[in-house]
């Protein structure tokens, strides 16, 4: 096999994920809903969840229902 193998240790890779460059998307990346940006339906769901959370905070006396997993 021909080619170059780049070997990085775990510590270096973990440090890289916190770098500002790793958190910034490339400038020329196309906007694909659901892939590189939130899908429109996801934005609607986020708004609904936000409204629901705000309304639940307005009613502090009520307890949430338990969820069975």
PDB file of N, CA, C, O and CB in Angstrom:
ATOM      1  N   UNK A   1       0.830  -1.187   0.000  1.00  0.00           N
ATOM      2  CA  UNK A   1       0.000   0.000   0.000  1.00  0.00           C
ATOM      3  C   UNK A   1       0.869   1.243   0.000  1.00  0.00           C
ATOM      4  O   UNK A   1       1.803   1.368   0.792  1.00  0.00           O
ATOM      5  CB  UNK A   1      -0.942   0.002   1.203  1.00  0.00           C
ATOM      6  N   UNK A   2       0.557   2.132  -0.874  1.00  0.00           N
ATOM      7  CA  UNK A   2       1.299   3.385  -0.949  1.00  0.00           C
ATOM      8  C   UNK A   2       0.458   4.487  -0.328  1.00  0.00           C
ATOM      9  O   UNK A   2      -0.771   4.425  -0.347  1.00  0.00           O
ATOM     10  CB  UNK A   2       1.672   3.733  -2.417  1.00  0.00           C
ATOM     11  N   UNK A   3       1.105   5.470   0.209  1.00  0.00           N
ATOM     12  CA  UNK A   3       0.373   6.598   0.777  1.00  0.00           C
ATOM     13  C   UNK A   3       1.017   7.070   2.054  1.00  0.00           C
ATOM     14  O   UNK A   3       2.004   6.505   2.524  1.00  0.00           O
ATOM     15  CB  UNK A   3      -1.076   6.225   1.035  1.00  0.00           C
ATOM     16  N   UNK A   4       0.450   8.101   2.599  1.00  0.00           N
ATOM     17  CA  UNK A   4       0.966   8.682   3.827  1.00  0.00           C
ATOM     18  C   UNK A   4      -0.013   8.418   4.949  1.00  0.00           C
ATOM     19  O   UNK A   4      -1.212   8.660   4.810  1.00  0.00           O
ATOM     20  CB  UNK A   4       1.219  10.193   3.665  1.00  0.00           C
ATOM     21  N   UNK A   5       0.487   7.932   6.034  1.00  0.00           N
ATOM     22  CA  UNK A   5      -0.338   7.727   7.220  1.00  0.00           C
ATOM     23  C   UNK A   5      -0.009   8.806   8.238  1.00  0.00           C
ATOM     24  O   UNK A   5       1.148   8.984   8.621  1.00  0.00           O
ATOM     25  CB  UNK A   5      -0.118   6.309   7.824  1.00  0.00           C
ATOM     26  N   UNK A   6      -1.016   9.510   8.661  1.00  0.00           N
ATOM     27  CA  UNK A   6      -0.823  10.525   9.691  1.00  0.00           C
ATOM     28  C   UNK A   6      -1.277   9.912  10.997  1.00  0.00           C
ATOM     29  O   UNK A   6      -2.418   9.470  11.131  1.00  0.00           O
ATOM     30  CB  UNK A   6      -1.607  11.853   9.370  1.00  0.00           C
ATOM     31  N   UNK A   7      -0.367   9.891  11.959  1.00  0.00           N
ATOM     32  CA  UNK A   7      -0.675   9.283  13.252  1.00  0.00           C
ATOM     33  C   UNK A   7      -0.765  10.389  14.296  1.00  0.00           C
ATOM     34  O   UNK A   7       0.180  11.153  14.492  1.00  0.00           O
ATOM     35  CB  UNK A   7       0.403   8.221  13.653  1.00  0.00           C
ATOM     36  N   UNK A   8      -1.916  10.466  14.962  1.00  0.00           N
ATOM     37  CA  UNK A   8      -2.140  11.472  16.001  1.00  0.00           C
ATOM     38  C   UNK A   8      -2.523  10.748  17.288  1.00  0.00           C
ATOM     39  O   UNK A   8      -3.221   9.735  17.254  1.00  0.00           O
ATOM     40  CB  UNK A   8      -3.253  12.500  15.577  1.00  0.00           C
ATOM     41  N   UNK A   9      -2.070  11.265  18.400  1.00  0.00           N
ATOM     42  CA  UNK A   9      -2.460  10.642  19.653  1.00  0.00           C
ATOM     43  C   UNK A   9      -3.822  11.173  20.102  1.00  0.00           C
ATOM     44  O   UNK A   9      -4.298  12.197  19.612  1.00  0.00           O
ATOM     45  CB  UNK A   9      -1.394  10.894  20.737  1.00  0.00           C
ATOM     46  N   UNK A  10      -4.425  10.473  21.023  1.00  0.00           N
ATOM     47  CA  UNK A  10      -5.777  10.771  21.497  1.00  0.00           C
ATOM     48  C   UNK A  10      -5.866  12.174  22.098  1.00  0.00           C
ATOM     49  O   UNK A  10      -6.833  12.895  21.850  1.00  0.00           O
ATOM     50  CB  UNK A  10      -6.215   9.733  22.530  1.00  0.00           C
ATOM     51  N   UNK A  11      -4.873  12.559  22.878  1.00  0.00           N
ATOM     52  CA  UNK A  11      -4.884  13.871  23.537  1.00  0.00           C
ATOM     53  C   UNK A  11      -4.934  14.994  22.506  1.00  0.00           C
ATOM     54  O   UNK A  11      -5.694  15.950  22.663  1.00  0.00           O
ATOM     55  CB  UNK A  11      -3.643  14.035  24.436  1.00  0.00           C
ATOM     56  N   UNK A  12      -4.129  14.881  21.454  1.00  0.00           N
ATOM     57  CA  UNK A  12      -4.116  15.892  20.403  1.00  0.00           C
ATOM     58  C   UNK A  12      -5.475  16.006  19.718  1.00  0.00           C
ATOM     59  O   UNK A  12      -5.964  17.110  19.481  1.00  0.00           O
ATOM     60  CB  UNK A  12      -3.040  15.566  19.376  1.00  0.00           C
ATOM     61  N   UNK A  13      -6.085  14.861  19.401  1.00  0.00           N
ATOM     62  CA  UNK A  13      -7.381  14.874  18.730  1.00  0.00           C
ATOM     63  C   UNK A  13      -8.462  15.482  19.617  1.00  0.00           C
ATOM     64  O   UNK A  13      -9.319  16.221  19.131  1.00  0.00           O
ATOM     65  CB  UNK A  13      -7.777  13.458  18.320  1.00  0.00           C
ATOM     66  N   UNK A  14      -8.428  15.180  20.910  1.00  0.00           N
ATOM     67  CA  UNK A  14      -9.413  15.751  21.828  1.00  0.00           C
ATOM     68  C   UNK A  14      -9.232  17.258  21.954  1.00  0.00           C
ATOM     69  O   UNK A  14     -10.215  17.985  22.096  1.00  0.00           O
ATOM     70  CB  UNK A  14      -9.306  15.093  23.206  1.00  0.00           C
ATOM     71  N   UNK A  15      -8.000  17.734  21.904  1.00  0.00           N
ATOM     72  CA  UNK A  15      -7.750  19.173  21.943  1.00  0.00           C
ATOM     73  C   UNK A  15      -8.236  19.845  20.664  1.00  0.00           C
ATOM     74  O   UNK A  15      -8.718  20.977  20.707  1.00  0.00           O
ATOM     75  CB  UNK A  15      -6.258  19.451  22.150  1.00  0.00           C
ATOM     76  N   UNK A  16      -8.116  19.168  19.539  1.00  0.00           N
ATOM     77  CA  UNK A  16      -8.537  19.741  18.257  1.00  0.00           C
ATOM     78  C   UNK A  16     -10.036  19.992  18.206  1.00  0.00           C
ATOM     79  O   UNK A  16     -10.472  20.961  17.583  1.00  0.00           O
ATOM     80  CB  UNK A  16      -8.135  18.823  17.119  1.00  0.00           C
ATOM     81  N   UNK A  17     -10.832  19.146  18.842  1.00  0.00           N
ATOM     82  CA  UNK A  17     -12.282  19.325  18.751  1.00  0.00           C
ATOM     83  C   UNK A  17     -12.749  20.598  19.455  1.00  0.00           C
ATOM     84  O   UNK A  17     -13.851  21.078  19.190  1.00  0.00           O
ATOM     85  CB  UNK A  17     -12.995  18.120  19.346  1.00  0.00           C
ATOM     86  N   UNK A  18     -11.928  21.147  20.343  1.00  0.00           N
ATOM     87  CA  UNK A  18     -12.296  22.373  21.050  1.00  0.00           C
ATOM     88  C   UNK A  18     -11.714  23.632  20.407  1.00  0.00           C
ATOM     89  O   UNK A  18     -11.920  24.737  20.908  1.00  0.00           O
ATOM     90  CB  UNK A  18     -11.842  22.288  22.486  1.00  0.00           C
ATOM     91  N   UNK A  19     -10.997  23.471  19.314  1.00  0.00           N
ATOM     92  CA  UNK A  19     -10.392  24.647  18.683  1.00  0.00           C
ATOM     93  C   UNK A  19     -11.464  25.464  17.961  1.00  0.00           C
ATOM     94  O   UNK A  19     -12.459  24.904  17.499  1.00  0.00           O
ATOM     95  CB  UNK A  19      -9.275  24.225  17.693  1.00  0.00           C
ATOM     96  N   UNK A  20     -11.271  26.788  17.861  1.00  0.00           N
ATOM     97  CA  UNK A  20     -12.251  27.628  17.150  1.00  0.00           C
ATOM     98  C   UNK A  20     -12.435  27.213  15.691  1.00  0.00           C
ATOM     99  O   UNK A  20     -13.535  27.327  15.152  1.00  0.00           O
ATOM    100  CB  UNK A  20     -11.821  29.086  17.208  1.00  0.00           C
ATOM    101  N   UNK A  21     -11.381  26.737  15.053  1.00  0.00           N
ATOM    102  CA  UNK A  21     -11.497  26.324  13.653  1.00  0.00           C
ATOM    103  C   UNK A  21     -12.425  25.121  13.501  1.00  0.00           C
ATOM    104  O   UNK A  21     -13.119  24.997  12.492  1.00  0.00           O
ATOM    105  CB  UNK A  21     -10.117  25.994  13.082  1.00  0.00           C
ATOM    106  N   UNK A  22     -12.442  24.239  14.493  1.00  0.00           N
ATOM    107  CA  UNK A  22     -13.301  23.055  14.423  1.00  0.00           C
ATOM    108  C   UNK A  22     -14.761  23.415  14.658  1.00  0.00           C
ATOM    109  O   UNK A  22     -15.650  22.668  14.250  1.00  0.00           O
ATOM    110  CB  UNK A  22     -12.852  22.012  15.443  1.00  0.00           C
ATOM    111  N   UNK A  23     -15.023  24.538  15.303  1.00  0.00           N
ATOM    112  CA  UNK A  23     -16.392  24.938  15.598  1.00  0.00           C
ATOM    113  C   UNK A  23     -16.976  25.880  14.555  1.00  0.00           C
ATOM    114  O   UNK A  23     -18.149  26.244  14.646  1.00  0.00           O
ATOM    115  CB  UNK A  23     -16.448  25.589  16.945  1.00  0.00           C
ATOM    116  N   UNK A  24     -16.187  26.277  13.573  1.00  0.00           N
ATOM    117  CA  UNK A  24     -16.628  27.196  12.537  1.00  0.00           C
ATOM    118  C   UNK A  24     -16.840  26.417  11.246  1.00  0.00           C
ATOM    119  O   UNK A  24     -15.914  25.762  10.767  1.00  0.00           O
ATOM    120  CB  UNK A  24     -15.601  28.342  12.332  1.00  0.00           C
ATOM    121  N   UNK A  25     -18.048  26.474  10.671  1.00  0.00           N
ATOM    122  CA  UNK A  25     -18.258  25.740   9.418  1.00  0.00           C
ATOM    123  C   UNK A  25     -17.487  26.397   8.272  1.00  0.00           C
ATOM    124  O   UNK A  25     -17.236  27.601   8.310  1.00  0.00           O
ATOM    125  CB  UNK A  25     -19.764  25.669   9.077  1.00  0.00           C
ATOM    126  N   UNK A  26     -17.117  25.634   7.272  1.00  0.00           N
ATOM    127  CA  UNK A  26     -16.431  26.211   6.116  1.00  0.00           C
ATOM    128  C   UNK A  26     -17.299  27.287   5.458  1.00  0.00           C
ATOM    129  O   UNK A  26     -18.525  27.174   5.444  1.00  0.00           O
ATOM    130  CB  UNK A  26     -16.076  25.110   5.095  1.00  0.00           C
ATOM    131  N   UNK A  27     -16.665  28.328   4.913  1.00  0.00           N
ATOM    132  CA  UNK A  27     -17.406  29.457   4.341  1.00  0.00           C
ATOM    133  C   UNK A  27     -18.169  29.080   3.081  1.00  0.00           C
ATOM    134  O   UNK A  27     -19.210  29.675   2.803  1.00  0.00           O
ATOM    135  CB  UNK A  27     -16.460  30.594   4.033  1.00  0.00           C
ATOM    136  N   UNK A  28     -17.691  28.121   2.317  1.00  0.00           N
ATOM    137  CA  UNK A  28     -18.318  27.797   1.038  1.00  0.00           C
ATOM    138  C   UNK A  28     -19.216  26.554   1.121  1.00  0.00           C
ATOM    139  O   UNK A  28     -19.579  25.995   0.086  1.00  0.00           O
ATOM    140  CB  UNK A  28     -17.247  27.586  -0.018  1.00  0.00           C
ATOM    141  N   UNK A  29     -19.572  26.123   2.308  1.00  0.00           N
ATOM    142  CA  UNK A  29     -20.413  24.951   2.477  1.00  0.00           C
ATOM    143  C   UNK A  29     -21.841  25.274   2.051  1.00  0.00           C
ATOM    144  O   UNK A  29     -22.408  26.252   2.538  1.00  0.00           O
ATOM    145  CB  UNK A  29     -20.378  24.461   3.936  1.00  0.00           C
ATOM    146  N   UNK A  30     -22.445  24.487   1.157  1.00  0.00           N
ATOM    147  CA  UNK A  30     -23.811  24.785   0.732  1.00  0.00           C
ATOM    148  C   UNK A  30     -24.804  24.540   1.867  1.00  0.00           C
ATOM    149  O   UNK A  30     -24.588  23.680   2.721  1.00  0.00           O
ATOM    150  CB  UNK A  30     -24.186  23.937  -0.490  1.00  0.00           C
ATOM    151  N   UNK A  31     -25.887  25.303   1.864  1.00  0.00           N
ATOM    152  CA  UNK A  31     -26.918  25.159   2.885  1.00  0.00           C
ATOM    153  C   UNK A  31     -27.895  24.066   2.464  1.00  0.00           C
ATOM    154  O   UNK A  31     -28.694  24.265   1.549  1.00  0.00           O
ATOM    155  CB  UNK A  31     -27.661  26.504   3.119  1.00  0.00           C
ATOM    156  N   UNK A  32     -27.835  22.919   3.125  1.00  0.00           N
ATOM    157  CA  UNK A  32     -28.718  21.804   2.849  1.00  0.00           C
ATOM    158  C   UNK A  32     -29.587  21.585   4.079  1.00  0.00           C
ATOM    159  O   UNK A  32     -29.087  21.115   5.101  1.00  0.00           O
ATOM    160  CB  UNK A  32     -27.915  20.516   2.479  1.00  0.00           C
ATOM    161  N   UNK A  33     -30.890  21.917   4.010  1.00  0.00           N
ATOM    162  CA  UNK A  33     -31.753  21.763   5.177  1.00  0.00           C
ATOM    163  C   UNK A  33     -31.723  20.329   5.708  1.00  0.00           C
ATOM    164  O   UNK A  33     -31.878  19.369   4.954  1.00  0.00           O
ATOM    165  CB  UNK A  33     -33.186  22.163   4.828  1.00  0.00           C
ATOM    166  N   UNK A  34     -31.523  20.206   7.014  1.00  0.00           N
ATOM    167  CA  UNK A  34     -31.471  18.901   7.652  1.00  0.00           C
ATOM    168  C   UNK A  34     -30.092  18.277   7.660  1.00  0.00           C
ATOM    169  O   UNK A  34     -29.863  17.283   8.349  1.00  0.00           O
ATOM    170  CB  UNK A  34     -32.414  17.984   6.981  1.00  0.00           C
ATOM    171  N   UNK A  35     -29.156  18.857   6.888  1.00  0.00           N
ATOM    172  CA  UNK A  35     -27.797  18.314   6.844  1.00  0.00           C
ATOM    173  C   UNK A  35     -26.811  19.348   7.381  1.00  0.00           C
ATOM    174  O   UNK A  35     -26.185  19.139   8.419  1.00  0.00           O
ATOM    175  CB  UNK A  35     -27.415  17.898   5.398  1.00  0.00           C
ATOM    176  N   UNK A  36     -26.680  20.465   6.664  1.00  0.00           N
ATOM    177  CA  UNK A  36     -25.750  21.503   7.113  1.00  0.00           C
ATOM    178  C   UNK A  36     -26.453  22.622   7.860  1.00  0.00           C
ATOM    179  O   UNK A  36     -25.799  23.484   8.447  1.00  0.00           O
ATOM    180  CB  UNK A  36     -25.000  22.076   5.932  1.00  0.00           C
ATOM    181  N   UNK A  37     -27.771  22.618   7.843  1.00  0.00           N
ATOM    182  CA  UNK A  37     -28.560  23.579   8.607  1.00  0.00           C
ATOM    183  C   UNK A  37     -29.812  22.854   9.081  1.00  0.00           C
ATOM    184  O   UNK A  37     -30.155  21.790   8.566  1.00  0.00           O
ATOM    185  CB  UNK A  37     -28.919  24.858   7.749  1.00  0.00           C
ATOM    186  N   UNK A  38     -30.489  23.435  10.063  1.00  0.00           N
ATOM    187  CA  UNK A  38     -31.706  22.804  10.557  1.00  0.00           C
ATOM    188  C   UNK A  38     -32.768  22.785   9.465  1.00  0.00           C
ATOM    189  O   UNK A  38     -32.914  23.745   8.708  1.00  0.00           O
ATOM    190  CB  UNK A  38     -32.230  23.536  11.804  1.00  0.00           C
ATOM    191  N   UNK A  39     -33.499  21.695   9.394  1.00  0.00           N
ATOM    192  CA  UNK A  39     -34.608  21.624   8.452  1.00  0.00           C
ATOM    193  C   UNK A  39     -35.707  22.569   8.919  1.00  0.00           C
ATOM    194  O   UNK A  39     -35.816  22.856  10.111  1.00  0.00           O
ATOM    195  CB  UNK A  39     -35.144  20.166   8.321  1.00  0.00           C
ATOM    196  N   UNK A  40     -36.508  23.045   8.002  1.00  0.00           N
ATOM    197  CA  UNK A  40     -37.573  23.980   8.354  1.00  0.00           C
ATOM    198  C   UNK A  40     -38.520  23.360   9.366  1.00  0.00           C
ATOM    199  O   UNK A  40     -38.975  24.044  10.282  1.00  0.00           O
ATOM    200  CB  UNK A  40     -38.345  24.414   7.105  1.00  0.00           C
ATOM    201  N   UNK A  41     -38.827  22.066   9.217  1.00  0.00           N
ATOM    202  CA  UNK A  41     -39.718  21.410  10.173  1.00  0.00           C
ATOM    203  C   UNK A  41     -39.084  21.359  11.554  1.00  0.00           C
ATOM    204  O   UNK A  41     -39.786  21.430  12.563  1.00  0.00           O
ATOM    205  CB  UNK A  41     -40.067  19.994   9.700  1.00  0.00           C
ATOM    206  N   UNK A  42     -37.751  21.235  11.608  1.00  0.00           N
ATOM    207  CA  UNK A  42     -37.053  21.241  12.895  1.00  0.00           C
ATOM    208  C   UNK A  42     -37.178  22.595  13.567  1.00  0.00           C
ATOM    209  O   UNK A  42     -37.332  22.674  14.786  1.00  0.00           O
ATOM    210  CB  UNK A  42     -35.577  20.879  12.712  1.00  0.00           C
ATOM    211  N   UNK A  43     -37.111  23.668  12.778  1.00  0.00           N
ATOM    212  CA  UNK A  43     -37.259  25.006  13.346  1.00  0.00           C
ATOM    213  C   UNK A  43     -38.645  25.194  13.928  1.00  0.00           C
ATOM    214  O   UNK A  43     -38.791  25.803  14.988  1.00  0.00           O
ATOM    215  CB  UNK A  43     -36.986  26.073  12.290  1.00  0.00           C
ATOM    216  N   UNK A  44     -39.669  24.681  13.253  1.00  0.00           N
ATOM    217  CA  UNK A  44     -41.037  24.780  13.755  1.00  0.00           C
ATOM    218  C   UNK A  44     -41.161  23.994  15.054  1.00  0.00           C
ATOM    219  O   UNK A  44     -41.772  24.473  16.009  1.00  0.00           O
ATOM    220  CB  UNK A  44     -42.052  24.261  12.703  1.00  0.00           C
ATOM    221  N   UNK A  45     -40.588  22.793  15.101  1.00  0.00           N
ATOM    222  CA  UNK A  45     -40.642  21.980  16.316  1.00  0.00           C
ATOM    223  C   UNK A  45     -39.918  22.667  17.465  1.00  0.00           C
ATOM    224  O   UNK A  45     -40.385  22.627  18.603  1.00  0.00           O
ATOM    225  CB  UNK A  45     -40.033  20.597  16.062  1.00  0.00           C
ATOM    226  N   UNK A  46     -38.782  23.299  17.179  1.00  0.00           N
ATOM    227  CA  UNK A  46     -38.050  24.012  18.228  1.00  0.00           C
ATOM    228  C   UNK A  46     -38.889  25.156  18.787  1.00  0.00           C
ATOM    229  O   UNK A  46     -38.904  25.374  19.998  1.00  0.00           O
ATOM    230  CB  UNK A  46     -36.714  24.550  17.684  1.00  0.00           C
ATOM    231  N   UNK A  47     -39.586  25.887  17.922  1.00  0.00           N
ATOM    232  CA  UNK A  47     -40.452  26.977  18.378  1.00  0.00           C
ATOM    233  C   UNK A  47     -41.583  26.437  19.247  1.00  0.00           C
ATOM    234  O   UNK A  47     -41.921  27.029  20.273  1.00  0.00           O
ATOM    235  CB  UNK A  47     -41.028  27.750  17.177  1.00  0.00           C
ATOM    236  N   UNK A  48     -42.172  25.301  18.831  1.00  0.00           N
ATOM    237  CA  UNK A  48     -43.256  24.700  19.615  1.00  0.00           C
ATOM    238  C   UNK A  48     -42.757  24.274  20.989  1.00  0.00           C
ATOM    239  O   UNK A  48     -43.432  24.500  21.992  1.00  0.00           O
ATOM    240  CB  UNK A  48     -43.854  23.494  18.873  1.00  0.00           C
ATOM    241  N   UNK A  49     -41.575  23.658  21.040  1.00  0.00           N
ATOM    242  CA  UNK A  49     -41.011  23.230  22.324  1.00  0.00           C
ATOM    243  C   UNK A  49     -40.710  24.430  23.214  1.00  0.00           C
ATOM    244  O   UNK A  49     -40.933  24.390  24.424  1.00  0.00           O
ATOM    245  CB  UNK A  49     -39.733  22.407  22.103  1.00  0.00           C
ATOM    246  N   UNK A  50     -40.204  25.495  22.605  1.00  0.00           N
ATOM    247  CA  UNK A  50     -39.899  26.708  23.366  1.00  0.00           C
ATOM    248  C   UNK A  50     -41.176  27.286  23.968  1.00  0.00           C
ATOM    249  O   UNK A  50     -41.200  27.663  25.140  1.00  0.00           O
ATOM    250  CB  UNK A  50     -39.203  27.758  22.467  1.00  0.00           C
ATOM    251  N   UNK A  51     -42.238  27.356  23.163  1.00  0.00           N
ATOM    252  CA  UNK A  51     -43.511  27.874  23.655  1.00  0.00           C
ATOM    253  C   UNK A  51     -44.065  26.990  24.763  1.00  0.00           C
ATOM    254  O   UNK A  51     -44.583  27.496  25.759  1.00  0.00           O
ATOM    255  CB  UNK A  51     -44.523  27.981  22.512  1.00  0.00           C
ATOM    256  N   UNK A  52     -43.959  25.667  24.598  1.00  0.00           N
ATOM    257  CA  UNK A  52     -44.460  24.734  25.608  1.00  0.00           C
ATOM    258  C   UNK A  52     -43.689  24.895  26.918  1.00  0.00           C
ATOM    259  O   UNK A  52     -44.279  24.900  27.998  1.00  0.00           O
ATOM    260  CB  UNK A  52     -44.353  23.279  25.102  1.00  0.00           C
ATOM    261  N   UNK A  53     -42.367  25.028  26.811  1.00  0.00           N
ATOM    262  CA  UNK A  53     -41.551  25.201  28.014  1.00  0.00           C
ATOM    263  C   UNK A  53     -41.886  26.502  28.721  1.00  0.00           C
ATOM    264  O   UNK A  53     -41.942  26.550  29.950  1.00  0.00           O
ATOM    265  CB  UNK A  53     -40.066  25.166  27.662  1.00  0.00           C
ATOM    266  N   UNK A  54     -42.107  27.556  27.949  1.00  0.00           N
ATOM    267  CA  UNK A  54     -42.460  28.841  28.554  1.00  0.00           C
ATOM    268  C   UNK A  54     -43.815  28.765  29.247  1.00  0.00           C
ATOM    269  O   UNK A  54     -43.999  29.351  30.314  1.00  0.00           O
ATOM    270  CB  UNK A  54     -42.473  29.947  27.493  1.00  0.00           C
ATOM    271  N   UNK A  55     -44.764  28.046  28.649  1.00  0.00           N
ATOM    272  CA  UNK A  55     -46.078  27.938  29.272  1.00  0.00           C
ATOM    273  C   UNK A  55     -46.014  27.063  30.528  1.00  0.00           C
ATOM    274  O   UNK A  55     -46.739  27.315  31.490  1.00  0.00           O
ATOM    275  CB  UNK A  55     -47.097  27.364  28.274  1.00  0.00           C
ATOM    276  N   UNK A  56     -45.160  26.045  30.529  1.00  0.00           N
ATOM    277  CA  UNK A  56     -45.003  25.202  31.715  1.00  0.00           C
ATOM    278  C   UNK A  56     -44.336  25.983  32.842  1.00  0.00           C
ATOM    279  O   UNK A  56     -44.665  25.784  34.012  1.00  0.00           O
ATOM    280  CB  UNK A  56     -44.180  23.943  31.380  1.00  0.00           C
ATOM    281  N   UNK A  57     -43.401  26.870  32.501  1.00  0.00           N
ATOM    282  CA  UNK A  57     -42.757  27.690  33.521  1.00  0.00           C
ATOM    283  C   UNK A  57     -43.747  28.676  34.126  1.00  0.00           C
ATOM    284  O   UNK A  57     -43.592  29.086  35.276  1.00  0.00           O
ATOM    285  CB  UNK A  57     -41.558  28.438  32.930  1.00  0.00           C
ATOM    286  N   UNK A  58     -44.755  29.057  33.363  1.00  0.00           N
ATOM    287  CA  UNK A  58     -45.763  29.987  33.860  1.00  0.00           C
ATOM    288  C   UNK A  58     -46.681  29.318  34.878  1.00  0.00           C
ATOM    289  O   UNK A  58     -47.321  30.009  35.671  1.00  0.00           O
ATOM    290  CB  UNK A  58     -46.584  30.546  32.702  1.00  0.00           C
ATOM    291  N   UNK A  59     -46.760  27.968  34.873  1.00  0.00           N
ATOM    292  CA  UNK A  59     -47.583  27.214  35.812  1.00  0.00           C
ATOM    293  C   UNK A  59     -46.678  26.416  36.748  1.00  0.00           C
ATOM    294  O   UNK A  59     -46.506  25.213  36.548  1.00  0.00           O
ATOM    295  CB  UNK A  59     -48.565  26.272  35.059  1.00  0.00           C
ATOM    296  N   UNK A  60     -46.092  27.057  37.767  1.00  0.00           N
ATOM    297  CA  UNK A  60     -45.090  26.372  38.604  1.00  0.00           C
ATOM    298  C   UNK A  60     -45.666  25.302  39.517  1.00  0.00           C
ATOM    299  O   UNK A  60     -44.904  24.449  39.973  1.00  0.00           O
ATOM    300  CB  UNK A  60     -44.368  27.376  39.440  1.00  0.00           C
ATOM    301  N   UNK A  61     -46.955  25.292  39.811  1.00  0.00           N
ATOM    302  CA  UNK A  61     -47.525  24.333  40.759  1.00  0.00           C
ATOM    303  C   UNK A  61     -47.709  22.935  40.193  1.00  0.00           C
ATOM    304  O   UNK A  61     -47.839  21.983  40.963  1.00  0.00           O
ATOM    305  CB  UNK A  61     -48.838  24.834  41.241  1.00  0.00           C
ATOM    306  N   UNK A  62     -47.724  22.782  38.899  1.00  0.00           N
ATOM    307  CA  UNK A  62     -47.980  21.474  38.306  1.00  0.00           C
ATOM    308  C   UNK A  62     -46.692  20.677  38.137  1.00  0.00           C
ATOM    309  O   UNK A  62     -45.644  21.229  37.802  1.00  0.00           O
ATOM    310  CB  UNK A  62     -48.675  21.632  36.960  1.00  0.00           C
ATOM    311  N   UNK A  63     -46.789  19.365  38.375  1.00  0.00           N
ATOM    312  CA  UNK A  63     -45.646  18.472  38.233  1.00  0.00           C
ATOM    313  C   UNK A  63     -45.735  17.774  36.890  1.00  0.00           C
ATOM    314  O   UNK A  63     -46.840  17.452  36.453  1.00  0.00           O
ATOM    315  CB  UNK A  63     -45.590  17.439  39.391  1.00  0.00           C
ATOM    316  N   UNK A  64     -44.612  17.523  36.209  1.00  0.00           N
ATOM    317  CA  UNK A  64     -44.651  16.798  34.942  1.00  0.00           C
ATOM    318  C   UNK A  64     -45.018  15.335  35.164  1.00  0.00           C
ATOM    319  O   UNK A  64     -44.741  14.769  36.221  1.00  0.00           O
ATOM    320  CB  UNK A  64     -43.301  16.901  34.223  1.00  0.00           C
ATOM    321  N   UNK A  65     -45.641  14.734  34.164  1.00  0.00           N
ATOM    322  CA  UNK A  65     -46.017  13.334  34.255  1.00  0.00           C
ATOM    323  C   UNK A  65     -44.767  12.465  34.131  1.00  0.00           C
ATOM    324  O   UNK A  65     -43.865  12.790  33.358  1.00  0.00           O
ATOM    325  CB  UNK A  65     -47.055  12.969  33.163  1.00  0.00           C
ATOM    326  N   UNK A  66     -44.703  11.352  34.893  1.00  0.00           N
ATOM    327  CA  UNK A  66     -43.541  10.457  34.766  1.00  0.00           C
ATOM    328  C   UNK A  66     -43.559   9.766  33.409  1.00  0.00           C
ATOM    329  O   UNK A  66     -44.622   9.489  32.852  1.00  0.00           O
ATOM    330  CB  UNK A  66     -43.528   9.403  35.905  1.00  0.00           C
ATOM    331  N   UNK A  67     -42.361   9.491  32.884  1.00  0.00           N
ATOM    332  CA  UNK A  67     -42.230   8.831  31.596  1.00  0.00           C
ATOM    333  C   UNK A  67     -41.603   7.475  31.828  1.00  0.00           C
ATOM    334  O   UNK A  67     -40.539   7.366  32.438  1.00  0.00           O
ATOM    335  CB  UNK A  67     -41.389   9.677  30.601  1.00  0.00           C
ATOM    336  N   UNK A  68     -42.283   6.417  31.324  1.00  0.00           N
ATOM    337  CA  UNK A  68     -41.741   5.068  31.432  1.00  0.00           C
ATOM    338  C   UNK A  68     -40.889   4.789  30.200  1.00  0.00           C
ATOM    339  O   UNK A  68     -41.289   5.076  29.071  1.00  0.00           O
ATOM    340  CB  UNK A  68     -42.878   4.011  31.578  1.00  0.00           C
ATOM    341  N   UNK A  69     -39.714   4.227  30.438  1.00  0.00           N
ATOM    342  CA  UNK A  69     -38.815   3.914  29.310  1.00  0.00           C
ATOM    343  C   UNK A  69     -38.806   2.436  29.082  1.00  0.00           C
ATOM    344  O   UNK A  69     -38.116   1.955  28.182  1.00  0.00           O
ATOM    345  CB  UNK A  69     -37.380   4.422  29.566  1.00  0.00           C
TER     346      UNK A  69
END
